[in-house]
Amino acid sequence: MAKRPQDKDTYDPKESYFAPVKALVAELASSLPTVEGPLFPKVKYHATEPPQTVDTPEAEAALGAGWGDSPAEFLKET
C-alpha cells in the first residue's frame, strides 16, 4: 500500500511549506551577477600598523605578511 502524504514518516509540513520559497530564492540567487576575485580598493589591517588602502592585488601582496581583511582578526581573546 502506498504511503499517503499525511503519514508522519513521509510528510514534513515545514518542507512542504518552504519548498516554493526555497525554489524562488534559488532562482533569484542564480540571476544575480557574480564577482570573481577580490574587489579593490580595499582596506587592509595589521596588529601594530595603521590600516592601509590598497588598489591592486600587487599592492596588497607588497604589504607582506601579517595583514588581514578585518581588524577583528587581531582581537585578543580575554
PDB file of N, CA, C and O in Angstrom:
ATOM      1  N   MET A   1       0.831  -1.164   0.000  1.00  0.00           N
ATOM      2  CA  MET A   1       0.000   0.000   0.000  1.00  0.00           C
ATOM      3  C   MET A   1       0.891   1.248   0.000  1.00  0.00           C
ATOM      4  O   MET A   1       1.845   1.336   0.773  1.00  0.00           O
ATOM      5  N   ALA A   2       0.578   2.193  -0.857  1.00  0.00           N
ATOM      6  CA  ALA A   2       1.364   3.425  -0.961  1.00  0.00           C
ATOM      7  C   ALA A   2       1.113   4.309   0.246  1.00  0.00           C
ATOM      8  O   ALA A   2       0.009   4.348   0.790  1.00  0.00           O
ATOM      9  N   LYS A   3       2.158   5.019   0.656  1.00  0.00           N
ATOM     10  CA  LYS A   3       2.016   5.908   1.804  1.00  0.00           C
ATOM     11  C   LYS A   3       1.351   7.205   1.373  1.00  0.00           C
ATOM     12  O   LYS A   3       1.581   7.720   0.279  1.00  0.00           O
ATOM     13  N   ARG A   4       0.529   7.707   2.261  1.00  0.00           N
ATOM     14  CA  ARG A   4      -0.149   8.966   1.987  1.00  0.00           C
ATOM     15  C   ARG A   4       0.749  10.129   2.415  1.00  0.00           C
ATOM     16  O   ARG A   4       1.598   9.945   3.288  1.00  0.00           O
ATOM     17  N   PRO A   5       0.590  11.325   1.829  1.00  0.00           N
ATOM     18  CA  PRO A   5       1.398  12.470   2.227  1.00  0.00           C
ATOM     19  C   PRO A   5       1.244  12.830   3.704  1.00  0.00           C
ATOM     20  O   PRO A   5       2.142  13.432   4.293  1.00  0.00           O
ATOM     21  N   GLN A   6       0.111  12.464   4.303  1.00  0.00           N
ATOM     22  CA  GLN A   6      -0.110  12.798   5.695  1.00  0.00           C
ATOM     23  C   GLN A   6       0.648  11.886   6.661  1.00  0.00           C
ATOM     24  O   GLN A   6       0.802  12.219   7.836  1.00  0.00           O
ATOM     25  N   ASP A   7       1.124  10.731   6.170  1.00  0.00           N
ATOM     26  CA  ASP A   7       1.832   9.802   7.047  1.00  0.00           C
ATOM     27  C   ASP A   7       3.058  10.491   7.622  1.00  0.00           C
ATOM     28  O   ASP A   7       3.838  11.100   6.891  1.00  0.00           O
ATOM     29  N   LYS A   8       3.227  10.390   8.956  1.00  0.00           N
ATOM     30  CA  LYS A   8       4.272  11.141   9.652  1.00  0.00           C
ATOM     31  C   LYS A   8       5.667  10.860   9.117  1.00  0.00           C
ATOM     32  O   LYS A   8       6.470  11.788   9.027  1.00  0.00           O
ATOM     33  N   ASP A   9       5.989   9.641   8.762  1.00  0.00           N
ATOM     34  CA  ASP A   9       7.355   9.335   8.354  1.00  0.00           C
ATOM     35  C   ASP A   9       7.676   9.797   6.933  1.00  0.00           C
ATOM     36  O   ASP A   9       8.831   9.707   6.517  1.00  0.00           O
ATOM     37  N   THR A  10       6.703  10.282   6.187  1.00  0.00           N
ATOM     38  CA  THR A  10       6.991  10.746   4.830  1.00  0.00           C
ATOM     39  C   THR A  10       6.595  12.197   4.609  1.00  0.00           C
ATOM     40  O   THR A  10       7.040  12.808   3.637  1.00  0.00           O
ATOM     41  N   TYR A  11       5.780  12.758   5.475  1.00  0.00           N
ATOM     42  CA  TYR A  11       5.256  14.102   5.248  1.00  0.00           C
ATOM     43  C   TYR A  11       5.888  15.084   6.225  1.00  0.00           C
ATOM     44  O   TYR A  11       5.794  14.899   7.439  1.00  0.00           O
ATOM     45  N   ASP A  12       6.515  16.100   5.721  1.00  0.00           N
ATOM     46  CA  ASP A  12       7.112  17.146   6.552  1.00  0.00           C
ATOM     47  C   ASP A  12       6.426  18.459   6.206  1.00  0.00           C
ATOM     48  O   ASP A  12       6.695  19.025   5.146  1.00  0.00           O
ATOM     49  N   PRO A  13       5.545  18.961   7.071  1.00  0.00           N
ATOM     50  CA  PRO A  13       4.819  20.187   6.746  1.00  0.00           C
ATOM     51  C   PRO A  13       5.746  21.376   6.518  1.00  0.00           C
ATOM     52  O   PRO A  13       5.452  22.232   5.684  1.00  0.00           O
ATOM     53  N   LYS A  14       6.855  21.445   7.242  1.00  0.00           N
ATOM     54  CA  LYS A  14       7.799  22.552   7.032  1.00  0.00           C
ATOM     55  C   LYS A  14       8.373  22.493   5.616  1.00  0.00           C
ATOM     56  O   LYS A  14       8.476  23.511   4.932  1.00  0.00           O
ATOM     57  N   GLU A  15       8.741  21.294   5.194  1.00  0.00           N
ATOM     58  CA  GLU A  15       9.311  21.135   3.858  1.00  0.00           C
ATOM     59  C   GLU A  15       8.283  21.502   2.797  1.00  0.00           C
ATOM     60  O   GLU A  15       8.611  22.160   1.810  1.00  0.00           O
ATOM     61  N   SER A  16       7.055  21.083   2.997  1.00  0.00           N
ATOM     62  CA  SER A  16       6.001  21.402   2.034  1.00  0.00           C
ATOM     63  C   SER A  16       5.740  22.898   1.992  1.00  0.00           C
ATOM     64  O   SER A  16       5.476  23.457   0.927  1.00  0.00           O
ATOM     65  N   TYR A  17       5.813  23.545   3.144  1.00  0.00           N
ATOM     66  CA  TYR A  17       5.557  24.981   3.211  1.00  0.00           C
ATOM     67  C   TYR A  17       6.702  25.775   2.594  1.00  0.00           C
ATOM     68  O   TYR A  17       6.462  26.726   1.850  1.00  0.00           O
ATOM     69  N   PHE A  18       7.945  25.397   2.893  1.00  0.00           N
ATOM     70  CA  PHE A  18       9.096  26.175   2.456  1.00  0.00           C
ATOM     71  C   PHE A  18       9.641  25.792   1.081  1.00  0.00           C
ATOM     72  O   PHE A  18      10.477  26.517   0.540  1.00  0.00           O
ATOM     73  N   ALA A  19       9.205  24.703   0.512  1.00  0.00           N
ATOM     74  CA  ALA A  19       9.724  24.269  -0.786  1.00  0.00           C
ATOM     75  C   ALA A  19       9.569  25.346  -1.850  1.00  0.00           C
ATOM     76  O   ALA A  19      10.534  25.607  -2.568  1.00  0.00           O
ATOM     77  N   PRO A  20       8.393  25.999  -1.997  1.00  0.00           N
ATOM     78  CA  PRO A  20       8.279  27.047  -3.017  1.00  0.00           C
ATOM     79  C   PRO A  20       9.183  28.247  -2.718  1.00  0.00           C
ATOM     80  O   PRO A  20       9.710  28.879  -3.634  1.00  0.00           O
ATOM     81  N   VAL A  21       9.355  28.552  -1.435  1.00  0.00           N
ATOM     82  CA  VAL A  21      10.226  29.669  -1.059  1.00  0.00           C
ATOM     83  C   VAL A  21      11.668  29.339  -1.421  1.00  0.00           C
ATOM     84  O   VAL A  21      12.368  30.175  -1.992  1.00  0.00           O
ATOM     85  N   LYS A  22      12.121  28.133  -1.095  1.00  0.00           N
ATOM     86  CA  LYS A  22      13.481  27.712  -1.433  1.00  0.00           C
ATOM     87  C   LYS A  22      13.702  27.769  -2.940  1.00  0.00           C
ATOM     88  O   LYS A  22      14.760  28.204  -3.394  1.00  0.00           O
ATOM     89  N   ALA A  23      12.723  27.337  -3.709  1.00  0.00           N
ATOM     90  CA  ALA A  23      12.849  27.363  -5.168  1.00  0.00           C
ATOM     91  C   ALA A  23      12.959  28.792  -5.674  1.00  0.00           C
ATOM     92  O   ALA A  23      13.751  29.069  -6.575  1.00  0.00           O
ATOM     93  N   LEU A  24      12.183  29.694  -5.112  1.00  0.00           N
ATOM     94  CA  LEU A  24      12.235  31.092  -5.526  1.00  0.00           C
ATOM     95  C   LEU A  24      13.574  31.723  -5.170  1.00  0.00           C
ATOM     96  O   LEU A  24      14.157  32.443  -5.981  1.00  0.00           O
ATOM     97  N   VAL A  25      14.061  31.459  -3.969  1.00  0.00           N
ATOM     98  CA  VAL A  25      15.353  32.001  -3.553  1.00  0.00           C
ATOM     99  C   VAL A  25      16.462  31.478  -4.475  1.00  0.00           C
ATOM    100  O   VAL A  25      17.337  32.241  -4.883  1.00  0.00           O
ATOM    101  N   ALA A  26      16.430  30.207  -4.799  1.00  0.00           N
ATOM    102  CA  ALA A  26      17.438  29.631  -5.683  1.00  0.00           C
ATOM    103  C   ALA A  26      17.369  30.276  -7.070  1.00  0.00           C
ATOM    104  O   ALA A  26      18.401  30.557  -7.680  1.00  0.00           O
ATOM    105  N   GLU A  27      16.171  30.505  -7.553  1.00  0.00           N
ATOM    106  CA  GLU A  27      16.013  31.133  -8.867  1.00  0.00           C
ATOM    107  C   GLU A  27      16.538  32.570  -8.851  1.00  0.00           C
ATOM    108  O   GLU A  27      17.243  32.990  -9.768  1.00  0.00           O
ATOM    109  N   LEU A  28      16.190  33.311  -7.810  1.00  0.00           N
ATOM    110  CA  LEU A  28      16.663  34.693  -7.720  1.00  0.00           C
ATOM    111  C   LEU A  28      18.177  34.757  -7.544  1.00  0.00           C
ATOM    112  O   LEU A  28      18.837  35.600  -8.151  1.00  0.00           O
ATOM    113  N   ALA A  29      18.726  33.877  -6.723  1.00  0.00           N
ATOM    114  CA  ALA A  29      20.167  33.871  -6.497  1.00  0.00           C
ATOM    115  C   ALA A  29      20.929  33.546  -7.772  1.00  0.00           C
ATOM    116  O   ALA A  29      22.010  34.085  -8.007  1.00  0.00           O
ATOM    117  N   SER A  30      20.375  32.674  -8.587  1.00  0.00           N
ATOM    118  CA  SER A  30      21.074  32.308  -9.823  1.00  0.00           C
ATOM    119  C   SER A  30      21.071  33.445 -10.834  1.00  0.00           C
ATOM    120  O   SER A  30      21.881  33.447 -11.760  1.00  0.00           O
ATOM    121  N   SER A  31      20.167  34.417 -10.671  1.00  0.00           N
ATOM    122  CA  SER A  31      20.113  35.528 -11.617  1.00  0.00           C
ATOM    123  C   SER A  31      20.985  36.708 -11.187  1.00  0.00           C
ATOM    124  O   SER A  31      21.134  37.672 -11.938  1.00  0.00           O
ATOM    125  N   LEU A  32      21.561  36.639  -9.982  1.00  0.00           N
ATOM    126  CA  LEU A  32      22.427  37.721  -9.518  1.00  0.00           C
ATOM    127  C   LEU A  32      23.775  37.656 -10.218  1.00  0.00           C
ATOM    128  O   LEU A  32      24.262  36.568 -10.527  1.00  0.00           O
ATOM    129  N   PRO A  33      24.381  38.809 -10.471  1.00  0.00           N
ATOM    130  CA  PRO A  33      25.707  38.780 -11.074  1.00  0.00           C
ATOM    131  C   PRO A  33      26.724  38.236 -10.076  1.00  0.00           C
ATOM    132  O   PRO A  33      26.590  38.428  -8.868  1.00  0.00           O
ATOM    133  N   THR A  34      27.719  37.573 -10.586  1.00  0.00           N
ATOM    134  CA  THR A  34      28.770  37.044  -9.724  1.00  0.00           C
ATOM    135  C   THR A  34      30.021  37.887  -9.891  1.00  0.00           C
ATOM    136  O   THR A  34      30.284  38.434 -10.962  1.00  0.00           O
ATOM    137  N   VAL A  35      30.771  37.978  -8.836  1.00  0.00           N
ATOM    138  CA  VAL A  35      32.021  38.735  -8.860  1.00  0.00           C
ATOM    139  C   VAL A  35      33.133  37.758  -8.552  1.00  0.00           C
ATOM    140  O   VAL A  35      33.090  37.052  -7.545  1.00  0.00           O
ATOM    141  N   GLU A  36      34.120  37.720  -9.411  1.00  0.00           N
ATOM    142  CA  GLU A  36      35.240  36.828  -9.186  1.00  0.00           C
ATOM    143  C   GLU A  36      36.451  37.639  -8.766  1.00  0.00           C
ATOM    144  O   GLU A  36      36.733  38.705  -9.313  1.00  0.00           O
ATOM    145  N   GLY A  37      37.150  37.112  -7.793  1.00  0.00           N
ATOM    146  CA  GLY A  37      38.352  37.768  -7.325  1.00  0.00           C
ATOM    147  C   GLY A  37      38.058  38.863  -6.316  1.00  0.00           C
ATOM    148  O   GLY A  37      36.905  39.237  -6.097  1.00  0.00           O
ATOM    149  N   PRO A  38      39.114  39.367  -5.710  1.00  0.00           N
ATOM    150  CA  PRO A  38      38.934  40.412  -4.702  1.00  0.00           C
ATOM    151  C   PRO A  38      38.555  41.744  -5.331  1.00  0.00           C
ATOM    152  O   PRO A  38      38.917  42.038  -6.470  1.00  0.00           O
ATOM    153  N   LEU A  39      37.828  42.535  -4.574  1.00  0.00           N
ATOM    154  CA  LEU A  39      37.430  43.853  -5.041  1.00  0.00           C
ATOM    155  C   LEU A  39      38.411  44.892  -4.529  1.00  0.00           C
ATOM    156  O   LEU A  39      38.878  44.806  -3.393  1.00  0.00           O
ATOM    157  N   PHE A  40      38.718  45.850  -5.348  1.00  0.00           N
ATOM    158  CA  PHE A  40      39.635  46.925  -4.976  1.00  0.00           C
ATOM    159  C   PHE A  40      38.987  48.251  -5.272  1.00  0.00           C
ATOM    160  O   PHE A  40      38.169  48.320  -6.190  1.00  0.00           O
ATOM    161  N   PRO A  41      39.298  49.301  -4.558  1.00  0.00           N
ATOM    162  CA  PRO A  41      40.234  49.325  -3.434  1.00  0.00           C
ATOM    163  C   PRO A  41      39.629  48.679  -2.194  1.00  0.00           C
ATOM    164  O   PRO A  41      38.411  48.555  -2.065  1.00  0.00           O
ATOM    165  N   LYS A  42      40.506  48.274  -1.293  1.00  0.00           N
ATOM    166  CA  LYS A  42      40.054  47.733  -0.017  1.00  0.00           C
ATOM    167  C   LYS A  42      41.055  48.100   1.067  1.00  0.00           C
ATOM    168  O   LYS A  42      42.207  48.435   0.793  1.00  0.00           O
ATOM    169  N   VAL A  43      40.589  48.027   2.288  1.00  0.00           N
ATOM    170  CA  VAL A  43      41.423  48.386   3.431  1.00  0.00           C
ATOM    171  C   VAL A  43      41.987  47.108   4.038  1.00  0.00           C
ATOM    172  O   VAL A  43      41.274  46.121   4.223  1.00  0.00           O
ATOM    173  N   LYS A  44      43.283  47.145   4.344  1.00  0.00           N
ATOM    174  CA  LYS A  44      43.963  46.022   4.989  1.00  0.00           C
ATOM    175  C   LYS A  44      44.359  46.457   6.396  1.00  0.00           C
ATOM    176  O   LYS A  44      44.700  47.618   6.625  1.00  0.00           O
ATOM    177  N   TYR A  45      44.311  45.521   7.327  1.00  0.00           N
ATOM    178  CA  TYR A  45      44.573  45.814   8.734  1.00  0.00           C
ATOM    179  C   TYR A  45      45.745  44.995   9.239  1.00  0.00           C
ATOM    180  O   TYR A  45      46.005  43.889   8.765  1.00  0.00           O
ATOM    181  N   HIS A  46      46.456  45.568  10.227  1.00  0.00           N
ATOM    182  CA  HIS A  46      47.626  44.928  10.821  1.00  0.00           C
ATOM    183  C   HIS A  46      47.516  45.052  12.330  1.00  0.00           C
ATOM    184  O   HIS A  46      46.854  45.962  12.829  1.00  0.00           O
ATOM    185  N   ALA A  47      48.147  44.160  13.051  1.00  0.00           N
ATOM    186  CA  ALA A  47      48.069  44.177  14.508  1.00  0.00           C
ATOM    187  C   ALA A  47      48.744  45.410  15.104  1.00  0.00           C
ATOM    188  O   ALA A  47      48.299  45.918  16.134  1.00  0.00           O
ATOM    189  N   THR A  48      49.822  45.903  14.465  1.00  0.00           N
ATOM    190  CA  THR A  48      50.573  47.024  15.056  1.00  0.00           C
ATOM    191  C   THR A  48      50.723  48.221  14.123  1.00  0.00           C
ATOM    192  O   THR A  48      51.200  49.271  14.554  1.00  0.00           O
ATOM    193  N   GLU A  49      50.337  48.096  12.880  1.00  0.00           N
ATOM    194  CA  GLU A  49      50.474  49.175  11.901  1.00  0.00           C
ATOM    195  C   GLU A  49      49.118  49.820  11.627  1.00  0.00           C
ATOM    196  O   GLU A  49      48.080  49.192  11.834  1.00  0.00           O
ATOM    197  N   PRO A  50      49.119  51.072  11.163  1.00  0.00           N
ATOM    198  CA  PRO A  50      47.842  51.698  10.802  1.00  0.00           C
ATOM    199  C   PRO A  50      47.241  51.030   9.559  1.00  0.00           C
ATOM    200  O   PRO A  50      47.977  50.462   8.752  1.00  0.00           O
ATOM    201  N   PRO A  51      45.922  51.092   9.398  1.00  0.00           N
ATOM    202  CA  PRO A  51      45.284  50.495   8.213  1.00  0.00           C
ATOM    203  C   PRO A  51      45.827  51.110   6.932  1.00  0.00           C
ATOM    204  O   PRO A  51      46.191  52.285   6.889  1.00  0.00           O
ATOM    205  N   GLN A  52      45.874  50.291   5.895  1.00  0.00           N
ATOM    206  CA  GLN A  52      46.350  50.732   4.585  1.00  0.00           C
ATOM    207  C   GLN A  52      45.287  50.437   3.535  1.00  0.00           C
ATOM    208  O   GLN A  52      44.662  49.376   3.554  1.00  0.00           O
ATOM    209  N   THR A  53      45.086  51.373   2.627  1.00  0.00           N
ATOM    210  CA  THR A  53      44.185  51.149   1.500  1.00  0.00           C
ATOM    211  C   THR A  53      45.012  50.715   0.308  1.00  0.00           C
ATOM    212  O   THR A  53      45.986  51.373  -0.057  1.00  0.00           O
ATOM    213  N   VAL A  54      44.619  49.598  -0.301  1.00  0.00           N
ATOM    214  CA  VAL A  54      45.328  49.087  -1.478  1.00  0.00           C
ATOM    215  C   VAL A  54      44.381  49.097  -2.670  1.00  0.00           C
ATOM    216  O   VAL A  54      43.179  48.865  -2.534  1.00  0.00           O
ATOM    217  N   ASP A  55      44.953  49.375  -3.848  1.00  0.00           N
ATOM    218  CA  ASP A  55      44.141  49.494  -5.062  1.00  0.00           C
ATOM    219  C   ASP A  55      44.286  48.327  -6.030  1.00  0.00           C
ATOM    220  O   ASP A  55      43.485  48.184  -6.954  1.00  0.00           O
ATOM    221  N   THR A  56      45.295  47.496  -5.826  1.00  0.00           N
ATOM    222  CA  THR A  56      45.544  46.388  -6.751  1.00  0.00           C
ATOM    223  C   THR A  56      45.991  45.154  -5.980  1.00  0.00           C
ATOM    224  O   THR A  56      46.415  45.265  -4.829  1.00  0.00           O
ATOM    225  N   PRO A  57      45.902  43.997  -6.590  1.00  0.00           N
ATOM    226  CA  PRO A  57      46.424  42.792  -5.940  1.00  0.00           C
ATOM    227  C   PRO A  57      47.928  42.889  -5.688  1.00  0.00           C
ATOM    228  O   PRO A  57      48.435  42.341  -4.710  1.00  0.00           O
ATOM    229  N   GLU A  58      48.629  43.582  -6.565  1.00  0.00           N
ATOM    230  CA  GLU A  58      50.070  43.735  -6.397  1.00  0.00           C
ATOM    231  C   GLU A  58      50.383  44.565  -5.151  1.00  0.00           C
ATOM    232  O   GLU A  58      51.295  44.236  -4.393  1.00  0.00           O
ATOM    233  N   ALA A  59      49.618  45.651  -4.944  1.00  0.00           N
ATOM    234  CA  ALA A  59      49.816  46.492  -3.762  1.00  0.00           C
ATOM    235  C   ALA A  59      49.478  45.712  -2.489  1.00  0.00           C
ATOM    236  O   ALA A  59      50.123  45.891  -1.456  1.00  0.00           O
ATOM    237  N   GLU A  60      48.481  44.861  -2.571  1.00  0.00           N
ATOM    238  CA  GLU A  60      48.121  44.029  -1.426  1.00  0.00           C
ATOM    239  C   GLU A  60      49.248  43.055  -1.098  1.00  0.00           C
ATOM    240  O   GLU A  60      49.594  42.878   0.070  1.00  0.00           O
ATOM    241  N   ALA A  61      49.816  42.428  -2.113  1.00  0.00           N
ATOM    242  CA  ALA A  61      50.909  41.488  -1.908  1.00  0.00           C
ATOM    243  C   ALA A  61      52.154  42.192  -1.374  1.00  0.00           C
ATOM    244  O   ALA A  61      52.907  41.613  -0.591  1.00  0.00           O
ATOM    245  N   ALA A  62      52.374  43.445  -1.798  1.00  0.00           N
ATOM    246  CA  ALA A  62      53.538  44.200  -1.366  1.00  0.00           C
ATOM    247  C   ALA A  62      53.507  44.526   0.125  1.00  0.00           C
ATOM    248  O   ALA A  62      54.553  44.800   0.714  1.00  0.00           O
ATOM    249  N   LEU A  63      52.341  44.501   0.739  1.00  0.00           N
ATOM    250  CA  LEU A  63      52.265  44.752   2.173  1.00  0.00           C
ATOM    251  C   LEU A  63      53.013  43.696   2.964  1.00  0.00           C
ATOM    252  O   LEU A  63      53.541  43.978   4.040  1.00  0.00           O
ATOM    253  N   GLY A  64      53.060  42.498   2.443  1.00  0.00           N
ATOM    254  CA  GLY A  64      53.747  41.415   3.140  1.00  0.00           C
ATOM    255  C   GLY A  64      52.830  40.681   4.103  1.00  0.00           C
ATOM    256  O   GLY A  64      51.607  40.815   4.065  1.00  0.00           O
ATOM    257  N   ALA A  65      53.467  39.900   4.969  1.00  0.00           N
ATOM    258  CA  ALA A  65      52.717  39.060   5.906  1.00  0.00           C
ATOM    259  C   ALA A  65      52.176  39.889   7.066  1.00  0.00           C
ATOM    260  O   ALA A  65      52.681  40.973   7.359  1.00  0.00           O
ATOM    261  N   GLY A  66      51.161  39.373   7.708  1.00  0.00           N
ATOM    262  CA  GLY A  66      50.629  39.990   8.910  1.00  0.00           C
ATOM    263  C   GLY A  66      49.461  40.928   8.691  1.00  0.00           C
ATOM    264  O   GLY A  66      48.990  41.553   9.641  1.00  0.00           O
ATOM    265  N   TRP A  67      48.982  41.042   7.461  1.00  0.00           N
ATOM    266  CA  TRP A  67      47.863  41.933   7.162  1.00  0.00           C
ATOM    267  C   TRP A  67      46.599  41.105   6.979  1.00  0.00           C
ATOM    268  O   TRP A  67      46.651  39.989   6.461  1.00  0.00           O
ATOM    269  N   GLY A  68      45.461  41.654   7.405  1.00  0.00           N
ATOM    270  CA  GLY A  68      44.190  40.954   7.288  1.00  0.00           C
ATOM    271  C   GLY A  68      43.113  41.841   6.709  1.00  0.00           C
ATOM    272  O   GLY A  68      43.319  43.036   6.495  1.00  0.00           O
ATOM    273  N   ASP A  69      41.959  41.244   6.457  1.00  0.00           N
ATOM    274  CA  ASP A  69      40.833  41.968   5.857  1.00  0.00           C
ATOM    275  C   ASP A  69      39.919  42.610   6.892  1.00  0.00           C
ATOM    276  O   ASP A  69      39.002  43.350   6.534  1.00  0.00           O
ATOM    277  N   SER A  70      40.159  42.335   8.172  1.00  0.00           N
ATOM    278  CA  SER A  70      39.299  42.873   9.222  1.00  0.00           C
ATOM    279  C   SER A  70      40.125  43.104  10.478  1.00  0.00           C
ATOM    280  O   SER A  70      41.008  42.306  10.791  1.00  0.00           O
ATOM    281  N   PRO A  71      39.851  44.188  11.206  1.00  0.00           N
ATOM    282  CA  PRO A  71      40.567  44.376  12.461  1.00  0.00           C
ATOM    283  C   PRO A  71      40.201  43.304  13.488  1.00  0.00           C
ATOM    284  O   PRO A  71      40.944  43.084  14.445  1.00  0.00           O
ATOM    285  N   ALA A  72      39.080  42.648  13.298  1.00  0.00           N
ATOM    286  CA  ALA A  72      38.665  41.588  14.217  1.00  0.00           C
ATOM    287  C   ALA A  72      39.647  40.420  14.216  1.00  0.00           C
ATOM    288  O   ALA A  72      39.708  39.663  15.184  1.00  0.00           O
ATOM    289  N   GLU A  73      40.407  40.271  13.148  1.00  0.00           N
ATOM    290  CA  GLU A  73      41.387  39.183  13.080  1.00  0.00           C
ATOM    291  C   GLU A  73      42.483  39.337  14.125  1.00  0.00           C
ATOM    292  O   GLU A  73      43.188  38.378  14.439  1.00  0.00           O
ATOM    293  N   PHE A  74      42.624  40.557  14.668  1.00  0.00           N
ATOM    294  CA  PHE A  74      43.725  40.817  15.588  1.00  0.00           C
ATOM    295  C   PHE A  74      43.256  41.026  17.024  1.00  0.00           C
ATOM    296  O   PHE A  74      44.051  41.393  17.890  1.00  0.00           O
ATOM    297  N   LEU A  75      41.989  40.799  17.277  1.00  0.00           N
ATOM    298  CA  LEU A  75      41.486  40.912  18.647  1.00  0.00           C
ATOM    299  C   LEU A  75      42.017  39.758  19.469  1.00  0.00           C
ATOM    300  O   LEU A  75      42.058  38.615  19.014  1.00  0.00           O
ATOM    301  N   LYS A  76      42.422  40.074  20.680  1.00  0.00           N
ATOM    302  CA  LYS A  76      42.917  39.026  21.568  1.00  0.00           C
ATOM    303  C   LYS A  76      41.787  38.575  22.456  1.00  0.00           C
ATOM    304  O   LYS A  76      41.041  39.395  22.990  1.00  0.00           O
ATOM    305  N   GLU A  77      41.657  37.275  22.615  1.00  0.00           N
ATOM    306  CA  GLU A  77      40.623  36.740  23.491  1.00  0.00           C
ATOM    307  C   GLU A  77      41.064  36.927  24.933  1.00  0.00           C
ATOM    308  O   GLU A  77      42.228  36.717  25.275  1.00  0.00           O
ATOM    309  N   THR A  78      40.119  37.323  25.766  1.00  0.00           N
ATOM    310  CA  THR A  78      40.451  37.541  27.176  1.00  0.00           C
ATOM    311  C   THR A  78      39.886  36.460  28.044  1.00  0.00           C
ATOM    312  O   THR A  78      40.070  36.486  29.261  1.00  0.00           O
TER     313      THR A  78
END
